[in-house]
Amino acid sequence: MSAHSPSGPVDPQRAAANRRIGVFIAVFALLLAGSIALVLREEKRRGILIQPTPAPETPAVPAAPPARATPSPSPAAPARPAAPALPASPALQESDRMEDAMAAFRLAGEHLNAGRFDQAEEQALAALRAYPRMAAAQRILGLVYLQQGRMDRAISVLETSLRTEPFHPEALTNLAFAYLQAGNPGLALELIETCRRLHPDYKPALLQHGLMLLADPDSTEAVGVLREAVDAFPGLPGPRNNLAVALARAGDREGAREQLTAILDLDPGNFSALFNLGALHAAETNAAAAIPWLRRAMQQTNPSEFRRYLNDPDLAPIRESPEFEAFLLELDPVLPAPPPPPGLGP
């Protein structure tokens, strides 16, 4: 069904009202359009005044040079073999044994100096069990055997010591002395002369050398070497006594007396000096001057030991003298006869 407009005559007032409404709508539309245009223009102007700060231009990156041809890698060097582990020091490996050996060696020396030869031997052997290559213990053991009179063993041990330390001066002198005591003066002299050539500043070799030359009655070198020994050891009686013997043998009895008197200044009870002064007077057939010195010498030792010295050939010139016979009675007095048994008369 369609609308049906009422037909009839038009109202002039209504028509005027409709026209006014239409004009108002048109004016409002114009104002709205103008407002919109104004807003758009203002926004455009503000957009021109407020420009965003342009971002700084990124500098152009220079083009990379053409890549060179990469050389082929050289073949890798072969890896070095690992260094072998260093061995520990032999001294550190054997330190405990060496300490044990040294402790026993010191004890052996103390016993030897005190004349306890059995204990010295025991400790020297203990040192060698702890450290068999200890040449010092071999030398001290050889000296112990010398003091005990075991010459074969002494020479064997001292030869081993010399092989262990062939340049050691004590090894040379100790073995030389052992050969001398064993009755081999030629080999002893060869060793001691070798020691003096190898060690010219080793003064103890002078003592051994002088003694060995003195053992040869025909030696013409003994006095010179023994004078060197006395100069090197002025406070030792032994070298002076040996020099006195060498001087007396060479005919210088006054020089001999001078050396023996110097010994008594150092040691008034020195047996060798006392006896040799008596022997010097005996060689001059002066029994009266000899006997007092022999008597003083006898007082420094026991009678049985002193009897051995009475066989000295230097006493031969006075052996039959009354003074000497009286001296023998002092040494071995005649025992008195025992009393008669009780009840028996003459």
Secondary structure, DSSP 8 states (H G I E B T S, - for coil): -------S---HHHHHHHHHHHHHHHHHHHHHHHHHHHHHHHHHHHHHHS---------------------------------------HHHHTHHHHHHHHHHHHHHHHHHHTT-HHHHHHHHHHHHHH-TT-HHHHHHHHHHHHHTT-HHHHHHHHHHHHHHSTT-HHHHHHHHHHHHHTT-HHHHHHHHHHHHHH-TT-THHHHHHHHHHHTSTT-SSHHHHHHHHHHH-TT-HHHHHHHHHHHHHTT-HHHHHHHHHHHHHH-TT-HHHHHHHHHHHHHTT-HHHHHHHHHHHHTTS-HHHHHHHTT-GGGGGGTTSHHHHHHHHHHS---------TT---
